[in-house]
Amino acid sequence: MADRLHIIEPTLTGEAGHCFSFVSSLINAAGDAPLTVWCGRSAEVTFPATVRVNRFFLRKIRRLQALWLYRKLLKGHERIFVPTAGRTDLVLLDLAASGQIAPGRVYVYIHWFRPSPGKRAQLEKLARRQPEIVILAPTASVCEELRSVGFNRTRLAPYPITPCEAAACATAAQGFSHLLFAGAARQDKGFPAVVDLVELLHARGDSLPVTLQTSAEHYDKYDDATRQAIGRLEGCGYPHVRRVAETLTQADYQGLFAGAICLQLYSQQDFRDRISGVTLDALTGGSPVITLTDTWMARIVTRYDAGLAIDTTEPERVYQAVTQVMADYDRYRDNALKAGRELQMHNSAEHLFHELGI
């Protein structure tokens, strides 16, 4: 039997968001391979019976717990995979190791990479100390950056898309019904700009239906700008808003995209080369996307003509883009569905499964 793989995700606390879809996509691809998932202490998640689930992490001490767990697993010669890794995880893995980590024992997935000069020097030192850590990344440019600091075992692995059954995807082929903000409500994901649009709709006396997911990403924490935007939303009085604050099942989450125009006014600085799982989900669900130019999302949308890329979050410009997509919704929707079908293959978790050698 293959060695058991330990998937370590402290922020996995429920079935909302992309921590769960990332992990569940990998589990689906792994079949009956021996897996253990380490997640939040109170995590409400369901995985196949073949997967061991250890509800372990507490928010305030999760880094100390991660250090202890890494040390325990490395001493036991177990295999480790960290799906949402960052510099801190690399530091903790080095601290946990009694020496150089053996080949094929530690895999981390780094979604994006933009270190300061000081952090870069630290990473170069870590790469010299731990050359056998395998780093997986979703784009070629992120791979190049990681190799440039010395992590030579860096490989490209497409971000795993949430699987969609053909019958479920087919139900997405309907007419326009609403605007949608999906995923965690955060400033860098443009949530305040979407509230600006809602205020404009109210001022115009419009009646466009708007659905907003307003859950925080982790541990119910909002950044200040998002907290203020939620206050503006509550005080606006626009009667055609549906807020979704509760945790959704995967099926209910995917259902949000049917008939939608998905607003992804994400930060150009933060998402220039950063993958968005919401984009993958939107296109799979037949939802055209409105996003900002010079982002990963814009390149995908433009490639498939599955929405519009605009250069500002000014609400009048966003409204103009919305009306343009609405006027030709069926074409944009069909292009989105085509993109979704291609991305289901290109971003299948099978690729990540293969890289992990399960």
MIVO-117765 format. One line per field, with one value per residue (C-alpha): residue number from 0; residue in one letter; y, x, z. Coordinates in steps of 0.001 Angstrom, whole numbers, plus 524288, in hexadecimal, padded with zeros to 5 digits. Layout:
# MIVO-117765
num NUM	...
residu a	...
Y Y	...
X X	...
Z Z	...
***
This chain:
# MIVO-117765
num 0	1	2	3	4	5	6	7	8	9	10	11	12	13	14	15	16	17	18	19	20	21	22	23	24	25	26	27	28	29	30	31	32	33	34	35	36	37	38	39	40	41	42	43	44	45	46	47	48	49	50	51	52	53	54	55	56	57	58	59	60	61	62	63	64	65	66	67	68	69	70	71	72	73	74	75	76	77	78	79	80	81	82	83	84	85	86	87	88	89	90	91	92	93	94	95	96	97	98	99	100	101	102	103	104	105	106	107	108	109	110	111	112	113	114	115	116	117	118	119	120	121	122	123	124	125	126	127	128	129	130	131	132	133	134	135	136	137	138	139	140	141	142	143	144	145	146	147	148	149	150	151	152	153	154	155	156	157	158	159	160	161	162	163	164	165	166	167	168	169	170	171	172	173	174	175	176	177	178	179	180	181	182	183	184	185	186	187	188	189	190	191	192	193	194	195	196	197	198	199	200	201	202	203	204	205	206	207	208	209	210	211	212	213	214	215	216	217	218	219	220	221	222	223	224	225	226	227	228	229	230	231	232	233	234	235	236	237	238	239	240	241	242	243	244	245	246	247	248	249	250	251	252	253	254	255	256	257	258	259	260	261	262	263	264	265	266	267	268	269	270	271	272	273	274	275	276	277	278	279	280	281	282	283	284	285	286	287	288	289	290	291	292	293	294	295	296	297	298	299	300	301	302	303	304	305	306	307	308	309	310	311	312	313	314	315	316	317	318	319	320	321	322	323	324	325	326	327	328	329	330	331	332	333	334	335	336	337	338	339	340	341	342	343	344	345	346	347	348	349	350	351	352	353	354	355	356	357
residu m	a	d	r	l	h	i	i	e	p	t	l	t	g	e	a	g	h	c	f	s	f	v	s	s	l	i	n	a	a	g	d	a	p	l	t	v	w	c	g	r	s	a	e	v	t	f	p	a	t	v	r	v	n	r	f	f	l	r	k	i	r	r	l	q	a	l	w	l	y	r	k	l	l	k	g	h	e	r	i	f	v	p	t	a	g	r	t	d	l	v	l	l	d	l	a	a	s	g	q	i	a	p	g	r	v	y	v	y	i	h	w	f	r	p	s	p	g	k	r	a	q	l	e	k	l	a	r	r	q	p	e	i	v	i	l	a	p	t	a	s	v	c	e	e	l	r	s	v	g	f	n	r	t	r	l	a	p	y	p	i	t	p	c	e	a	a	a	c	a	t	a	a	q	g	f	s	h	l	l	f	a	g	a	a	r	q	d	k	g	f	p	a	v	v	d	l	v	e	l	l	h	a	r	g	d	s	l	p	v	t	l	q	t	s	a	e	h	y	d	k	y	d	d	a	t	r	q	a	i	g	r	l	e	g	c	g	y	p	h	v	r	r	v	a	e	t	l	t	q	a	d	y	q	g	l	f	a	g	a	i	c	l	q	l	y	s	q	q	d	f	r	d	r	i	s	g	v	t	l	d	a	l	t	g	g	s	p	v	i	t	l	t	d	t	w	m	a	r	i	v	t	r	y	d	a	g	l	a	i	d	t	t	e	p	e	r	v	y	q	a	v	t	q	v	m	a	d	y	d	r	y	r	d	n	a	l	k	a	g	r	e	l	q	m	h	n	s	a	e	h	l	f	h	e	l	g	i
Y 80000	80DC6	81634	81DDE	82C29	8360B	841ED	84D1E	85874	86013	86997	85ECF	860AA	85DBF	85AEF	86926	86F45	86A06	86329	858FA	85865	85731	84C18	84521	845D4	83F49	834F9	831FB	83048	827B6	81D04	81351	8182A	81912	8271D	82E45	83C2C	844EE	85055	859C4	8547C	8575B	854D9	850AF	848F2	83BF5	833C0	8259F	81B3F	81776	824C0	826A3	833F9	839BE	845F3	84BDB	85A48	8659C	8730A	879EA	86F6F	86966	86CB7	8664A	85A9F	85A32	85A06	84ECA	8475E	8493D	84453	83884	834B3	836DE	82E79	823EB	824B2	8286A	82FCB	83DBA	84678	85492	8597F	8680D	869E5	87653	87AB8	877A9	8696C	86847	86E17	864DB	858F8	85C76	85E68	8517E	849B7	843CC	845FF	8460B	8411F	83496	83467	831F4	83503	8431B	8499C	85755	85EDD	86D5C	874D2	881A5	88765	8956E	89682	8A296	8A2FD	89EED	89385	88FB3	88E61	885BB	87D2B	87BB3	876BC	86D61	86831	86510	85E1D	8569C	8540D	84800	84F05	84DE5	85A85	85A43	866DE	86A4C	87313	87326	8808A	87C43	8703E	878D7	881C0	87642	87028	87D3F	87C80	86EAA	86586	85D42	852C8	85C20	856F1	85C0A	85607	85C65	86128	8562C	85A08	855CC	84A28	84C44	84143	8430E	8431A	84D90	8560D	854D3	85B3E	86780	86A5D	873F6	88252	88D79	88E51	895C2	89C0D	89425	89632	8889F	88423	88AA0	898FF	8A00B	8AD2C	8A757	89FC8	8AC5E	8AAE3	8B992	8BC83	8B363	8BAA9	8C746	8C15F	8BDA0	8CBAA	8D06E	8C70D	8CC3B	8DA62	8D779	8D0E4	8C469	8B6E6	8AE0C	8A26A	8A136	8957C	89792	88D9B	8951E	88AD0	88D72	884D3	87F15	87F9A	889C2	894C6	8A047	8AA99	8B88E	8BCA3	8B0CE	8B2FD	8C102	8BC76	8B302	8BE56	8C662	8BAFF	8B99A	8C838	8C98D	8C47D	8BE71	8B4C6	8AB43	8A602	89825	8962F	8888A	88899	87A65	86F1E	868D1	85AD9	85901	856BF	8632A	86AF2	86624	86953	877CA	878D9	87472	88055	8895C	89396	891BA	89E32	89C10	8A9B8	8A433	8AC21	8AD23	8AD7D	8A164	89948	89C7D	88E5C	8884F	87DAD	87F98	87393	87BDA	87E66	86FDE	86D61	87884	873E3	865D5	86AC7	872AD	87FD3	88A82	89204	8A0A3	8A321	8ACB4	8AD3E	8A888	89D1C	88E6A	88ED6	898C1	8901A	88487	88C99	892E4	88603	8802B	88CC5	88894	895FC	8A31D	8A891	8B6F1	8C04F	8C686	8C332	8CFFA	8CBDD	8D295	8CABE	8BE20	8C0DE	8C347	8B628	8AF57	8B4D3	8B0E8	8A2CC	8A26B	8A6E7	89B01	891DD	88524	88661	889CA	87EBA	874C2	8795C	87808	86A16	866B7	86C78	864D5	85802	85A56	85EB1	852AD	84ACE	853EE	85675	848CE	844AE	838C3	8411D	84474	83658	83231	83C25	8375E	8298B	823D3
X 80000	804CE	80961	7FE7C	7FDF0	7FAAF	7F36B	7F53A	7EB9C	7E98C	7DFE4	7D6C5	7CB0B	7BF62	7BAA9	7BA9E	7C5C8	7D122	7D864	7CDAF	7CC36	7DB04	7DC1D	7CFB7	7D3D2	7E0A9	7D9BF	7D07C	7DC10	7E366	7D919	7DC52	7EA42	7ED83	7EB27	7EA23	7E4B9	7E8AF	7DF26	7D8CC	7D470	7C611	7C649	7B93F	7BDDE	7BA3A	7C3B5	7C32E	7C46C	7D1E0	7D756	7DB8C	7D7A0	7DEDA	7D7F7	7E3D9	7E6E0	7E2B4	7E3A6	7EBEE	7F649	7F5C6	803F1	808FC	80055	8057A	8138D	81065	8092A	813C2	81DE2	8158B	81312	82117	82635	81CAC	82151	813A0	81086	80B6B	803A8	80037	7F5E6	7F662	8048B	80C3E	81951	8155A	812F2	82062	8267A	81ECC	82236	8309F	82F8D	8284C	83270	83E0E	8463B	843EC	83661	83720	832F1	82484	82004	81B1E	812D1	80D3F	80444	80762	7FC86	803D5	8110F	81590	81FCB	826C4	835A5	83712	82DC1	83469	84176	83AEF	83500	84226	847C9	83C50	83E02	84C46	848A6	83D07	83F71	83699	829E0	82152	81A1C	80E4F	808E9	7FDAC	8047C	8116F	81539	81348	81BA6	82656	82651	82789	8327A	8397A	83B0A	84057	834C3	838C6	82E7F	823B5	819C2	80DBD	800E5	7F424	7EB3A	7E14F	7D3CF	7C78C	7C221	7B4FC	7AC5A	7A7E8	79993	79BE7	7A397	798E9	78F15	7976A	792D2	7881D	7856F	78A8C	784E1	78E33	79B47	7A3F6	7AF47	7B3ED	7BE2D	7C3EE	7C0A7	7CDC9	7D32E	7DD28	7D216	7CAD3	7BF8A	7BF01	7BE81	7B2E4	7ABEF	7AEE1	7A77B	79BF9	79B4D	79B3F	79035	78862	78AEB	78670	779FE	77E52	778FB	78448	784CD	791E4	7969B	7A22F	7A985	7AD72	7B488	7C275	7CD51	7D270	7CDBE	7C327	7CD1E	7CAEF	7D4C3	7D0EC	7CD06	7C41E	7BE07	7BAF1	7B596	7AC57	7A7A5	7A53F	79E0A	79534	79272	79060	78285	78378	7782A	77D3D	788FD	789FF	794BA	79A21	7A12E	79F29	7A7F0	7A349	7A47A	7ACCB	7A087	799FA	7A66C	7A777	7991B	79BE1	7A252	796B8	79152	79B4C	7A511	7B06E	7B6FD	7C56D	7CAE7	7D731	7E368	7EC10	7F82C	7F4A1	7EEBB	7F790	7FC20	7F3E9	7E9F6	7DBD5	7D3CE	7C782	7CAA6	7CBCF	7BEF7	7B80C	7BBDA	7B87E	7AB1B	7A927	7AA98	7B164	7BB7D	7BDFB	7CBA4	7D6EE	7E13E	7EF1E	7EAE1	7EAEB	7DC12	7DC51	7E52C	7DBF8	7CFBB	7D5D1	7DAED	7CD50	7C570	7BE1D	7BBA8	7C278	7CF24	7CE1D	7D87E	7D1BF	7C892	7C124	7B2E5	7AE4D	7B843	7B4A3	7A645	7A95A	7B065	7A4F3	79B3A	7A430	7A4E6	79645	7935A	79A5F	79921	796A5	7A32F	7AB8A	7A544	7A7E3	7B601	7B734	7B201	7BBB6	7C6AF	7C1FB	7C23B	7D032	7D4AC	7CE74	7D866	7E41C	7E244	7DE1C	7E35E	7E8D3	7F4AA	7F752	7F4D6	7FF4A	8093A	80744	80A29	7FF23
Z 80000	7FD05	8084C	80EBD	80AEA	81587	81048	819EA	818EB	825A1	81F5D	81ACE	823B9	81AFB	80D50	808F2	8017F	7F9D9	804C0	80467	7F5A9	7F3FE	7FDC7	7F973	7EB25	7EE94	7F6B8	7EB78	7E248	7EC0C	7EC40	7F702	7F963	807F4	80C51	8194C	81A1A	82583	8268E	83022	83D5E	83AC1	82C1B	82673	81AAD	814B8	80CDE	80825	812A7	80D91	811D7	81FDF	82522	830D2	835F4	83C60	83A6C	84311	83D02	84744	8487C	83AF0	837B0	84404	84111	83324	83815	84151	8369E	82C66	83633	839B3	82B94	82731	8324A	82E37	8200D	81BBB	80F25	81085	80759	80AEF	8011E	804A2	80880	80A6E	80F8F	81D92	81A35	81401	8204E	8291E	820EB	821E6	8309E	83206	82A89	831B0	82591	81709	8136D	80B78	7FD2D	7FA7D	80854	807CD	7FD6B	7FE75	7F55B	7F48D	7EDCB	7EC00	7EF29	7F0E8	7FBB4	8009D	7FF61	80DA5	80C47	7FFA7	806BD	810F6	80665	7FFAA	80C7F	80E48	80070	80341	80FE5	80A68	7FBED	7FBA7	7FEBC	7F2A3	7EFC3	7E6CC	7E118	7D7EE	7CE05	7C6C9	7CC0C	7DA33	7D763	7D1A1	7DD8C	7E6DC	7DEF8	7DF15	7EDF5	7ED13	7EE2D	7E29F	7E4F1	7E105	7D760	7D087	7D518	7D07A	7DB4E	7DD2F	7D885	7DFB8	7D81E	7D1A5	7CD04	7BEF1	7C2DD	7CD2F	7C3C0	7B984	7C2BE	7C225	7B433	7B7E3	7B5A4	7BDE2	7CB8B	7D495	7D76E	7E068	7E9B4	7ED99	7F744	80336	80531	8050C	800FB	7F78F	7F129	7EE49	7F7C5	7FAF0	7EC4C	7EAC9	7F5C6	7EE52	7E2DF	7EB97	7F07E	7E266	7DEED	7EA67	7E688	7D8A8	7DD53	7D68C	7D990	7D5B1	7DF0C	7E621	7EDFF	7F70E	7FF07	80B38	8130D	81784	8125A	81F14	82D2E	82A49	82909	81FCF	81BE0	81F76	811B1	81038	81D94	819B4	80C90	8134C	81BA9	80F52	80938	81504	81531	8069A	8061A	7F888	7F8DE	7EEA5	7F61C	7FAFC	80508	806FB	813FF	8179F	813D3	80724	802BE	7F6AD	7EE80	7F38F	7F147	7E349	7E16F	7E3DE	7D67A	7CE2E	7C716	7CD75	7C954	7D2AA	7D78E	7DA4C	7DC26	7E23E	7E51F	7D926	7E1AF	7E98B	7DE90	7D316	7D2E1	7DD8B	7DA9C	7DEB1	7E1BB	7E099	7D248	7CFBE	7D6CB	7CFC5	7C23D	7C5A7	7C9BC	7BD3D	7C3E6	7BBFF	7C3FC	7C501	7CA1D	7C95D	7BEC5	7C159	7C9E8	7C853	7C7E6	7BCD5	7B4AA	7B64E	7B393	7A792	7A237	7A20E	7A01A	7AC48	7B229	7B28B	7B817	7BBEA	7C0C3	7CC73	7D7AA	7D607	7D7B5	7CB36	7C346	7CA2B	7C777	7B928	7B871	7BF12	7B52F	7A9F4	7AE9F	7B178	7A38B	79DF6	7A976	7A248	79A61	7A619	7ADE3	7A335	7A244	7B106	7B080	7A5C2	7ADEB	7B9AB	7B241	7ADB9	7BB24	7C15C	7B9B4	7BAA4	7C933	7CD1C	7DA5E	7D357	7CFD4	7DE1A	7E1F5	7D84C	7DD60	7EB4A	7E724	7EF38
***
